[in-house]
């Protein structure tokens, strides 16, 4: 009995130690849970693990990023439509054409130059003219009867994008139009028609300018009202003068979700900021939905080196053979940021993986330069 009694006392001691440890562990866990709920349940992955809720942000430890958010019905519809359009092969045409779409306030001062460019290629192009202020007077047979129903366009406002969409809609009615180029009244061609046609038709990407600008004229124009569909990290800037393939043109026509965000929250003098939709809508949307399908540079040359509200405009005295050949032979795209650092980024202009001259067109030229351009045209477009 004494032996058994001693044995039982020996067994009772480790049991009491175990009980104490259980109590300590329970107390520690309780403190941990209380602390997690009091201090930062929204930012602590541990707290979120114990207190799952919609306001809790769970983070991927490896990537330190939040998981995909729940998409709205509108976003799901948009993504399905865009995905199906991108998967659909282009319409096959026995006579594929380029749609040249001119966005102009009135008459086009360089019609005679464009006529020289178009001459002899009538079955390979279409012309569309959106005149926003007055009915154009045409001097070239290629432009007669090519005006589309137009509306007033104000610089920097969403009406600029609306005009672009109006031109695309009209051009898409013709199934032979396979590539779509937006041009202004101050644009001129830099190469022969054959060169331009082959450049655009035998590539599977769109030439939409898109780059990241951390300055006030770039990301500084972003509004958080664009959330959740458009996050600041995807906000991009670029030239409005695009050249796009048919699939991308159809996407622009089908998009109401992202377009509405820009229509409502990218406007001049909004909350003390000037946001211009024509500089951000297409660069941002295509960076989000098909970043590998765009070149991130425009085939239309423009000189912003003076850093003014508008790019440099060339007068007759500025137009020389050397100027045009320099522009025509440039094979590196350049972007300038608007912050104090004034960062200049460059990259090769690649066409199907090969470095080629970047620009097919150029702007801005004063009407007075027409005769000089006509005189030089056959020389600087010899390629």
VENMOBEL-V358190 format. One record per residue. RES is the residue in three letters. SS is DSSP state (@ for helix, = for strand, . for the rest). PHI is phi as a letter, one per 30 degrees, with the letter a starting at -180 (none if undefined). BURIAL is b if it has 9 or more other C-alpha atoms within 8 Angstrom, else e. Layout:
RES,SS,PHI,BURIAL  RES,SS,PHI,BURIAL
This chain:
UNK,.,none,e  UNK,@,d,e  UNK,@,d,e  UNK,@,d,e  UNK,@,d,e  UNK,@,d,e  UNK,@,d,e  UNK,@,d,e  UNK,@,d,e  UNK,@,d,e  UNK,@,d,e  UNK,@,d,e  UNK,@,d,e  UNK,@,d,e  UNK,@,d,e  UNK,@,d,e  UNK,@,d,e  UNK,@,d,e  UNK,@,d,e  UNK,@,d,e  UNK,@,d,e  UNK,@,d,e  UNK,@,d,e  UNK,@,d,e  UNK,@,d,e  UNK,@,d,e  UNK,@,d,e  UNK,@,d,e  UNK,@,d,e  UNK,@,d,e  UNK,@,d,e  UNK,@,d,e  UNK,@,d,b  UNK,@,d,e  UNK,@,d,e  UNK,@,d,b  UNK,@,d,b  UNK,@,d,e  UNK,@,d,e  UNK,.,a,b  UNK,.,d,b  UNK,.,d,b  UNK,.,c,b  UNK,.,c,b  UNK,@,d,b  UNK,@,d,e  UNK,@,d,b  UNK,@,d,b  UNK,@,d,e  UNK,@,d,e  UNK,.,b,b  UNK,.,d,e  UNK,.,a,e  UNK,.,d,e  UNK,.,d,e  UNK,.,d,b  UNK,.,c,b  UNK,.,d,b  UNK,=,c,b  UNK,.,d,b  UNK,.,d,e  UNK,.,d,e  UNK,.,c,e  UNK,.,h,e  UNK,.,b,e  UNK,=,d,e  UNK,.,d,e  UNK,.,e,e  UNK,.,d,e  UNK,.,d,e  UNK,.,d,e  UNK,.,d,e  UNK,@,e,e  UNK,@,d,e  UNK,@,d,b  UNK,@,d,b  UNK,@,e,e  UNK,@,d,b  UNK,@,d,e  UNK,@,d,e  UNK,@,d,b  UNK,@,d,b  UNK,@,d,e  UNK,@,d,e  UNK,@,d,b  UNK,@,d,b  UNK,@,d,e  UNK,.,d,e  UNK,.,d,e  UNK,.,d,e  UNK,.,d,e  UNK,.,d,e  UNK,.,b,e  UNK,.,d,e  UNK,.,b,e  UNK,.,d,b  UNK,=,b,b  UNK,=,c,b  UNK,=,c,b  UNK,=,c,b  UNK,=,c,b  UNK,=,c,b  UNK,=,c,b  UNK,=,b,b  UNK,.,d,b  UNK,.,a,b  UNK,.,d,b  UNK,.,c,b  UNK,.,d,b  UNK,.,c,b  UNK,@,e,b  UNK,@,d,b  UNK,@,d,b  UNK,@,d,b  UNK,@,d,b  UNK,@,d,e  UNK,@,d,b  UNK,@,d,b  UNK,.,e,e  UNK,.,j,e  UNK,.,b,e  UNK,@,e,e  UNK,@,c,e  UNK,@,b,b  UNK,=,a,b  UNK,=,b,b  UNK,=,b,b  UNK,=,b,b  UNK,=,b,b  UNK,=,c,b  UNK,=,c,b  UNK,.,c,b  UNK,.,c,b  UNK,.,b,e  UNK,.,d,e  UNK,.,d,e  UNK,.,c,e  UNK,.,c,b  UNK,.,c,e  UNK,.,c,b  UNK,.,d,e  UNK,.,d,e  UNK,.,c,b  UNK,.,d,b  UNK,.,i,e  UNK,.,c,b  UNK,=,d,b  UNK,.,c,b  UNK,.,e,e  UNK,.,b,b  UNK,.,b,e  UNK,.,d,e  UNK,.,b,b  UNK,.,c,e  UNK,.,e,e  UNK,.,i,b  UNK,.,c,b  UNK,.,d,b  UNK,@,d,b  UNK,@,d,b  UNK,@,d,b  UNK,@,d,e  UNK,@,d,b  UNK,@,d,b  UNK,@,d,b  UNK,@,d,b  UNK,@,d,b  UNK,@,d,b  UNK,@,d,b  UNK,@,d,b  UNK,@,d,b  UNK,@,d,b  UNK,.,d,e  UNK,.,c,e  UNK,.,d,e  UNK,.,d,b  UNK,=,d,b  UNK,=,c,b  UNK,=,b,b  UNK,=,b,b  UNK,=,c,b  UNK,=,c,b  UNK,=,b,b  UNK,=,c,b  UNK,.,d,b  UNK,.,c,b  UNK,.,d,b  UNK,=,b,b  UNK,=,d,b  UNK,.,c,b  UNK,.,b,b  UNK,.,d,b  UNK,@,d,b  UNK,@,e,e  UNK,@,d,b  UNK,@,d,b  UNK,@,d,b  UNK,@,d,e  UNK,@,e,b  UNK,@,d,e  UNK,@,d,b  UNK,.,c,e  UNK,.,b,e  UNK,.,c,e  UNK,.,b,b  UNK,=,c,b  UNK,=,c,b  UNK,=,c,b  UNK,=,d,b  UNK,.,a,b  UNK,=,b,b  UNK,.,c,b  UNK,.,b,b  UNK,.,d,b  UNK,.,d,b  UNK,.,d,b  UNK,.,c,b  UNK,.,b,b  UNK,@,d,b  UNK,@,d,b  UNK,@,c,b  UNK,.,d,b  UNK,.,c,e  UNK,@,d,e  UNK,@,d,e  UNK,@,d,b  UNK,.,d,e  UNK,.,d,e  UNK,.,d,e  UNK,.,b,b  UNK,.,c,b  UNK,@,e,e  UNK,@,d,e  UNK,@,c,b  UNK,.,d,b  UNK,.,b,b  UNK,=,b,b  UNK,.,a,b  UNK,.,d,b  UNK,.,d,e  UNK,.,d,b  UNK,.,c,b  UNK,=,b,b  UNK,=,b,b  UNK,=,d,b  UNK,@,d,b  UNK,@,e,b  UNK,@,d,b  UNK,@,d,b  UNK,@,d,b  UNK,@,d,b  UNK,@,e,e  UNK,@,d,b  UNK,@,d,e  UNK,.,d,b  UNK,.,c,e  UNK,@,d,b  UNK,@,d,b  UNK,@,e,b  UNK,@,d,e  UNK,@,d,b  UNK,@,d,b  UNK,@,d,b  UNK,@,d,e  UNK,@,b,b  UNK,.,b,b  UNK,.,b,b  UNK,.,d,b  UNK,.,h,e  UNK,=,c,b  UNK,.,h,e  UNK,.,i,e  UNK,=,b,b  UNK,.,c,b  UNK,.,c,b  UNK,.,c,b  UNK,@,d,b  UNK,@,d,b  UNK,@,c,b  UNK,@,b,b  UNK,@,d,b  UNK,@,d,b  UNK,@,e,b  UNK,@,d,b  UNK,@,d,b  UNK,@,d,b  UNK,@,d,b  UNK,@,d,e  UNK,@,c,e  UNK,.,a,e  UNK,@,d,e  UNK,@,d,e  UNK,@,c,e  UNK,=,b,b  UNK,=,d,b  UNK,=,i,b  UNK,.,b,b  UNK,.,c,b  UNK,.,d,b  UNK,=,c,b  UNK,=,d,b  UNK,.,a,b  UNK,.,c,e  UNK,.,c,b  UNK,.,d,e  UNK,.,d,e  UNK,.,h,e  UNK,.,c,e  UNK,.,d,e  UNK,.,b,e  UNK,.,d,b  UNK,.,d,b  UNK,.,c,e  UNK,=,c,b  UNK,.,c,b  UNK,@,e,b  UNK,@,d,e  UNK,@,d,e  UNK,.,d,b  UNK,.,b,e  UNK,@,d,b  UNK,@,d,e  UNK,@,e,b  UNK,@,d,b  UNK,@,d,b  UNK,@,d,e  UNK,@,d,b  UNK,@,d,b  UNK,@,c,e  UNK,.,d,b  UNK,.,b,b  UNK,=,b,b  UNK,=,d,b  UNK,=,b,e  UNK,=,b,e  UNK,=,c,b  UNK,.,d,b  UNK,.,c,b  UNK,.,d,b  UNK,.,d,e  UNK,.,d,e  UNK,.,h,e  UNK,.,d,e  UNK,=,c,e  UNK,=,c,e  UNK,=,b,e  UNK,=,a,e  UNK,=,d,e  UNK,.,d,b  UNK,=,c,b  UNK,=,c,b  UNK,.,h,e  UNK,.,i,e  UNK,=,c,e  UNK,=,d,b  UNK,.,b,e  UNK,.,e,b  UNK,.,d,b  UNK,.,c,b  UNK,.,c,b  UNK,=,b,b  UNK,=,b,b  UNK,.,a,b  UNK,.,c,b  UNK,=,b,b  UNK,.,d,b  UNK,@,e,e  UNK,@,d,e  UNK,@,d,b  UNK,@,e,b  UNK,@,d,e  UNK,@,d,b  UNK,@,d,b  UNK,@,d,b  UNK,@,d,e  UNK,@,c,b  UNK,@,e,e  UNK,@,d,e  UNK,@,d,e  UNK,@,d,b  UNK,.,c,b  UNK,.,d,e  UNK,.,d,e
